Amino acid sequence: MVRPVCARPLAVAVALLGWLTLSATSLRAQEPRPPEVRFTTEEAFDAAKLPAYAGRHDATYAYIDAHLPEHLEQLRRWVRQPSVSAQNRGILEMANLLAEDLRTLGFKEVALVPTSGYPGVWAYYDAGAKKTLVVYLMYDVQPEETGWSVPAFDGALVDKPLGKLLMARGAVNQKGPERAFLNALQAILDTEGKLPVNLMVAAEGEEELGSPHYREVIDKYEARLRSAEGVFFPMPSQDPSGNVSLPLGVKGILSFELEARGGERGGPTRAEIHSSLKAIVDAPALRLVQALATLTTPDGNTIRVPGYYDAIRSPNLEEQRLVNGAARAFAGREEALRQTLGVARFSEGLAGRDLLSRWLFTTTININGLWSGYSGSGMKTILPHVATARLDSRLVPNQTPDAQLELIRKHLDANGFADVIVRKLAGYPPAQSSVEAPLVQAAIGVFNKYGATPSVAPRLAGSAPYYLFTERLKLPMVAAGLGHGSGAHAPDEYLVIEPKPDSKVAGLAQMEKFYVDLLFALAQAGGR
Amino acid sequence: MVRPVCARPLAVAVALLGWLTLSATSLRAQEPRPPEVRFTTEEAFDAAKLPAYAGRHDATYAYIDAHLPEHLEQLRRWVRQPSVSAQNRGILEMANLLAEDLRTLGFKEVALVPTSGYPGVWAYYDAGAKKTLVVYLMYDVQPEETGWSVPAFDGALVDKPLGKLLMARGAVNQKGPERAFLNALQAILDTEGKLPVNLMVAAEGEEELGSPHYREVIDKYEARLRSAEGVFFPMPSQDPSGNVSLPLGVKGILSFELEARGGERGGPTRAEIHSSLKAIVDAPALRLVQALATLTTPDGNTIRVPGYYDAIRSPNLEEQRLVNGAARAFAGREEALRQTLGVARFSEGLAGRDLLSRWLFTTTININGLWSGYSGSGMKTILPHVATARLDSRLVPNQTPDAQLELIRKHLDANGFADVIVRKLAGYPPAQSSVEAPLVQAAIGVFNKYGATPSVAPRLAGSAPYYLFTERLKLPMVAAGLGHGSGAHAPDEYLVIEPKPDSKVAGLAQMEKFYVDLLFALAQAGGR
């Protein structure tokens, strides 16, 4: 649901960064105002200035090239096992398949971790190394939707303008890159005998449900996890042109519903009634729109809930430098982004660094869905007894879901909307890693080795529950890799296996070599 | 769709009447205020004071009693012929069946009337009488919904606490009473040789679609129709206890949609986008709720569109007297009405005559349906590209749909919502007949004869396109009769055929005798 990969189809978008300085005076005024943007440095971070990773692991690379057909079959074996968490389809089979593959690789400690939902999978590989890396994996996938041109769970290989693709549910989100990562481990083990770092795998089967029980996996292994250098999530980071984006964090999210119902105050309580009764009976749907309208300015772009912007911290110099760097990479690309999104104009006509700043550093309130009464064809002249809005609010440091929700509740109460129900659905705070973390530096170095210098952003505008790693375990996290895929929650999801010769996109072999290098680079890097 | 019979399940509700005096000052103020209620007379109309119809037509009554089994079979024959206008199911068959039945009765002039939709049926019976009555008939029915306990088109006869019922689609809405009316004509013709008045039948097959082409039938016969005394629509007027309500008019209606879409101003234009983009892209759903919120006060009960109340005329003395009378009949029945509707409290705690006044004499704006984005289970964090609200506004004299819609458009424009689309779906003005009309007086006299003195209201809060008769043809209209049925747009629609012995509800025979008497009473009444 709330997904890091949601931003993947917006590959160009991931390059967007920004910075937003909030003046203390405007934040504490009675009437909230749009946060002001203020930069205190014009320095720009440039990933190209970091040294490229210099290590060479030719035997392992050769092994990968020689075993590529078997490696591809491993990916196909994974996507052929449905594991649809929303439908409880194949979940346990996939958990066991993952556990068995880890055992086969040589992980001595492998266990299914019971949770209140589907089990997690824990595994530990002891290389006797100084450094330990946590690998986050998800073994569930989205349900199959209509519109597929191949069976979603067949592991089809198709030829397209981008090259030879694996087209299947899970191809890119996330079985393809995950199994490619395990292929890389196999290649190292078969050529070097052991891994350069110890590995802790902490997997879940409910990522597509919003990771509701993943914290129970963390709970069980917290002390051991804290000893690691960082957390890695295998993720193809290239857009179709080969450009790489490396966001170092995510926004948090608050998902909630507002609902107006008939009750003691008035309105029909049991069911819809004939709309001729509006003259003497209150209408919950009119009530809901009134409550919703108080949340924002008429353009919908400034939040009028008192204090909603107060918790937002000022940006640090690192974040400013990252945004300045990203703004240079983004220069002149507004039009392409607008065309990708089908948007004629960005809010308030924003462009350049202002656009990036607003995107990455502003909290939002947005309606995901709105429903009441009759929405079919023709007319049904009714007065509905209930009206509901599902909303999300994207959170930036240091906002937290519960504090923001409490502000909304207080605001509604203060404006006479105590009768409007506020229902929390889900939420977690933002997460962020420093570009100075050795794991991040190692990843950038490996990208540079392959001529794929990333555009580094302090965060994505999207959300994922990475706070469990960055805020709770205090570990840096990197979700990255070479390779390209798309269609995460859409028909014809794909991962490029063998790109066209003139492409800058990495194929499966190069994806695996990136993972090989990353483990060695981390082993050589300084401590965190 | 917008149906006079919608108010039938609210039998107690139909007894509610009211009167609302609008001060000219408040109407013309910049900020609209709730219309004030002011009565200039406390006189109350009492239908019991009108003389009961004294005529006796014993031979015809005896004929009805003797032929009741065949008469019931005629009703069953009609309901067994499906005529679902929404599904184009059996429409032409039913039009021909109606035309053929009219020919069989002795109507010399019978014709299907082509329209832009389904044909109307025109028929004329020349009795050589001084007076002519127009009979409005609808030959279509609602679609069959789930939940029926008998086949909807079988003409089932079932025994229930109310007595023996005809349970079928169309039993009450409107084939049952309509064919009972034709049975009454047959009884007169077979006993008296001719009818006491000339009859013009002007039927349509699109009532359940909102009568979109009925005006084309009126167009064709306008001059002849204008020569009539009034218009009659056979309708069982008793509630389950036998009480009779006689509303003399209907509110008008304006059905329309407000829609916000992404466009030049901003927002996604092609499809939903990921909600993380809210930070830089306008949200049509937030825009829609802002526009909707400007239409009313926060409680949803006072319309803030400038001028929206201006066209409403002051009530005349007749209307005041009718409401005063209805208020006496309504005394102490608020609780029963609230329970019927499932409403804990009427708007602003209204009760008694104030409640009736507000109900019948206030214009409304109401949301019938509201939809945007994702409303399924789970979460989908999207920014929808379109948000739509379907609304209706009930109109009272002298409001007209187009003028009211123009006020809404102007209001939105003036408040910066020119981007919000206003789409008219349907509409027609209110309709009303005077209690002094000979046709109305005749109907009340016949009700009185049977000890079923009606509670007379100046109108229903519901809507029907009766303006075609009352405003365009300047003819009074009566929709009335003895008898009881319910479930017009619901499963197990029924008409009472043979009530339990202790019931005040009329059965089929008495329904038909009412129609017989009404025709003779009209023939004897003064001219309009």
Chai-1 contact restraints between the chains, C-beta under 6 A:
chainA,res_idxA,chainB,res_idxB,connection_type,confidence,min_distance_angstrom,max_distance_angstrom,comment,restraint_id
A,M1,B,M379,contact,1.0,0.0,6.0,A-B,restraint_1
A,V2,B,T381,contact,1.0,0.0,6.0,A-B,restraint_2
A,C6,B,H274,contact,1.0,0.0,6.0,A-B,restraint_3
A,S255,B,M379,contact,1.0,0.0,6.0,A-B,restraint_4
A,E264,B,A344,contact,1.0,0.0,6.0,A-B,restraint_5
A,G266,B,R345,contact,1.0,0.0,6.0,A-B,restraint_6
A,G266,B,S347,contact,1.0,0.0,6.0,A-B,restraint_7
A,P268,B,G342,contact,1.0,0.0,6.0,A-B,restraint_8
A,P268,B,V343,contact,1.0,0.0,6.0,A-B,restraint_9
A,T269,B,G342,contact,1.0,0.0,6.0,A-B,restraint_10
A,R270,B,G342,contact,1.0,0.0,6.0,A-B,restraint_11
A,I273,B,L341,contact,1.0,0.0,6.0,A-B,restraint_12
A,H274,B,C6,contact,1.0,0.0,6.0,A-B,restraint_13
A,S275,B,N366,contact,1.0,0.0,6.0,A-B,restraint_14
A,S275,B,D392,contact,1.0,0.0,6.0,A-B,restraint_15
A,S276,B,R394,contact,1.0,0.0,6.0,A-B,restraint_16
A,S276,B,A461,contact,1.0,0.0,6.0,A-B,restraint_17
A,S276,B,G462,contact,1.0,0.0,6.0,A-B,restraint_18
A,K278,B,T364,contact,1.0,0.0,6.0,A-B,restraint_19
A,K278,B,N366,contact,1.0,0.0,6.0,A-B,restraint_20
A,A279,B,R358,contact,1.0,0.0,6.0,A-B,restraint_21
A,A279,B,W359,contact,1.0,0.0,6.0,A-B,restraint_22
A,A279,B,T362,contact,1.0,0.0,6.0,A-B,restraint_23
A,A279,B,T364,contact,1.0,0.0,6.0,A-B,restraint_24
A,A279,B,A461,contact,1.0,0.0,6.0,A-B,restraint_25
A,I280,B,F346,contact,1.0,0.0,6.0,A-B,restraint_26
A,I280,B,S347,contact,1.0,0.0,6.0,A-B,restraint_27
A,I280,B,L355,contact,1.0,0.0,6.0,A-B,restraint_28
A,I280,B,R358,contact,1.0,0.0,6.0,A-B,restraint_29
A,I280,B,W359,contact,1.0,0.0,6.0,A-B,restraint_30
A,V281,B,V343,contact,1.0,0.0,6.0,A-B,restraint_31
A,D282,B,S347,contact,1.0,0.0,6.0,A-B,restraint_32
A,A283,B,G300,contact,1.0,0.0,6.0,A-B,restraint_33
A,A283,B,N366,contact,1.0,0.0,6.0,A-B,restraint_34
A,A285,B,I367,contact,1.0,0.0,6.0,A-B,restraint_35
A,A285,B,L370,contact,1.0,0.0,6.0,A-B,restraint_36
A,L286,B,T296,contact,1.0,0.0,6.0,A-B,restraint_37
A,L286,B,G300,contact,1.0,0.0,6.0,A-B,restraint_38
A,L286,B,I367,contact,1.0,0.0,6.0,A-B,restraint_39
A,R287,B,G300,contact,1.0,0.0,6.0,A-B,restraint_40
A,V289,B,V289,contact,1.0,0.0,6.0,A-B,restraint_41
A,V289,B,L292,contact,1.0,0.0,6.0,A-B,restraint_42
A,V289,B,A293,contact,1.0,0.0,6.0,A-B,restraint_43
A,Q290,B,A293,contact,1.0,0.0,6.0,A-B,restraint_44
A,Q290,B,P298,contact,1.0,0.0,6.0,A-B,restraint_45
A,L292,B,V289,contact,1.0,0.0,6.0,A-B,restraint_46
A,A293,B,V289,contact,1.0,0.0,6.0,A-B,restraint_47
A,A293,B,Q290,contact,1.0,0.0,6.0,A-B,restraint_48
A,A293,B,A293,contact,1.0,0.0,6.0,A-B,restraint_49
A,T296,B,L286,contact,1.0,0.0,6.0,A-B,restraint_50
A,P298,B,Q290,contact,1.0,0.0,6.0,A-B,restraint_51
A,G300,B,A283,contact,1.0,0.0,6.0,A-B,restraint_52
A,G300,B,L286,contact,1.0,0.0,6.0,A-B,restraint_53
A,G300,B,R287,contact,1.0,0.0,6.0,A-B,restraint_54
A,L341,B,I273,contact,1.0,0.0,6.0,A-B,restraint_55
A,G342,B,P268,contact,1.0,0.0,6.0,A-B,restraint_56
A,G342,B,T269,contact,1.0,0.0,6.0,A-B,restraint_57
A,G342,B,R270,contact,1.0,0.0,6.0,A-B,restraint_58
A,V343,B,P268,contact,1.0,0.0,6.0,A-B,restraint_59
A,V343,B,V281,contact,1.0,0.0,6.0,A-B,restraint_60
A,A344,B,E264,contact,1.0,0.0,6.0,A-B,restraint_61
A,R345,B,G266,contact,1.0,0.0,6.0,A-B,restraint_62
A,F346,B,I280,contact,1.0,0.0,6.0,A-B,restraint_63
A,S347,B,G266,contact,1.0,0.0,6.0,A-B,restraint_64
A,S347,B,I280,contact,1.0,0.0,6.0,A-B,restraint_65
A,S347,B,D282,contact,1.0,0.0,6.0,A-B,restraint_66
A,L355,B,I280,contact,1.0,0.0,6.0,A-B,restraint_67
A,R358,B,A279,contact,1.0,0.0,6.0,A-B,restraint_68
A,R358,B,I280,contact,1.0,0.0,6.0,A-B,restraint_69
A,W359,B,A279,contact,1.0,0.0,6.0,A-B,restraint_70
A,W359,B,I280,contact,1.0,0.0,6.0,A-B,restraint_71
A,T362,B,A279,contact,1.0,0.0,6.0,A-B,restraint_72
A,T364,B,K278,contact,1.0,0.0,6.0,A-B,restraint_73
A,T364,B,A279,contact,1.0,0.0,6.0,A-B,restraint_74
A,N366,B,S275,contact,1.0,0.0,6.0,A-B,restraint_75
A,N366,B,K278,contact,1.0,0.0,6.0,A-B,restraint_76
A,N366,B,A283,contact,1.0,0.0,6.0,A-B,restraint_77
A,N366,B,L383,contact,1.0,0.0,6.0,A-B,restraint_78
A,I367,B,A285,contact,1.0,0.0,6.0,A-B,restraint_79
A,I367,B,L286,contact,1.0,0.0,6.0,A-B,restraint_80
A,N368,B,G373,contact,1.0,0.0,6.0,A-B,restraint_81
A,N368,B,Y374,contact,1.0,0.0,6.0,A-B,restraint_82
A,N368,B,T381,contact,1.0,0.0,6.0,A-B,restraint_83
A,N368,B,I382,contact,1.0,0.0,6.0,A-B,restraint_84
A,G369,B,G373,contact,1.0,0.0,6.0,A-B,restraint_85
A,G369,B,Y374,contact,1.0,0.0,6.0,A-B,restraint_86
A,G369,B,S375,contact,1.0,0.0,6.0,A-B,restraint_87
A,L370,B,A285,contact,1.0,0.0,6.0,A-B,restraint_88
A,L370,B,L370,contact,1.0,0.0,6.0,A-B,restraint_89
A,L370,B,S372,contact,1.0,0.0,6.0,A-B,restraint_90
A,W371,B,W371,contact,1.0,0.0,6.0,A-B,restraint_91
A,W371,B,S375,contact,1.0,0.0,6.0,A-B,restraint_92
A,S372,B,L370,contact,1.0,0.0,6.0,A-B,restraint_93
A,G373,B,N368,contact,1.0,0.0,6.0,A-B,restraint_94
A,G373,B,G369,contact,1.0,0.0,6.0,A-B,restraint_95
A,Y374,B,N368,contact,1.0,0.0,6.0,A-B,restraint_96
A,Y374,B,G369,contact,1.0,0.0,6.0,A-B,restraint_97
A,S375,B,G369,contact,1.0,0.0,6.0,A-B,restraint_98
A,S375,B,W371,contact,1.0,0.0,6.0,A-B,restraint_99
A,M379,B,M1,contact,1.0,0.0,6.0,A-B,restraint_100
A,M379,B,S255,contact,1.0,0.0,6.0,A-B,restraint_101
A,T381,B,V2,contact,1.0,0.0,6.0,A-B,restraint_102
A,T381,B,N368,contact,1.0,0.0,6.0,A-B,restraint_103
A,T381,B,D392,contact,1.0,0.0,6.0,A-B,restraint_104
A,I382,B,N368,contact,1.0,0.0,6.0,A-B,restraint_105
A,L383,B,N366,contact,1.0,0.0,6.0,A-B,restraint_106
A,D392,B,S275,contact,1.0,0.0,6.0,A-B,restraint_107
A,D392,B,T381,contact,1.0,0.0,6.0,A-B,restraint_108
A,R394,B,S276,contact,1.0,0.0,6.0,A-B,restraint_109
A,A461,B,S276,contact,1.0,0.0,6.0,A-B,restraint_110
A,A461,B,A279,contact,1.0,0.0,6.0,A-B,restraint_111
A,G462,B,S276,contact,1.0,0.0,6.0,A-B,restraint_112
